[in-house]
Amino acid sequence: MDSDDKLRKRRALGDALRRLRANRRLSQEDLALEAAVDRSYLGRIERGEAAMSVDKIWQICQALEVSPVELFTQAMAQEKLLRDKEGLRDKENKKRRRRPGAGLAGSQNQGKPVK
């Protein structure tokens, strides 16, 4: 797993966690208190900047009253969306680099007299 893949998975897990928290109308502060974790750590998790240990996953899931399976199911769906979005962006960038006629101005007249 490369670093881009790890970052995408962390972002997906953070997005899923944020959605579950928002659906329960909890602030980061409320969830942090309930799960006995630091609010800034929770914020870093939601932004995909920090990884969670198994113990922290259990603590946070218990505070949200969801199973880790539910959290990871949502995270996997989000990760697929992020991967698809990145794939589309890559395709668009390749199309821009391969515009018809781009870079051919000098090569079209090779071997032919210029009028």
HELIX and SHEET records of a PDB file:
HELIX    1   1 SER A    3  ASN A   23  1                                  21    
HELIX    2   2 GLN A   28  ALA A   35  1                                   8    
HELIX    3   3 ARG A   39  GLU A   46  1                                   8    
HELIX    4   4 VAL A   54  LEU A   64  1                                  11    
HELIX    5   5 PRO A   68  ARG A   97  1                                  30    
END                                                                             
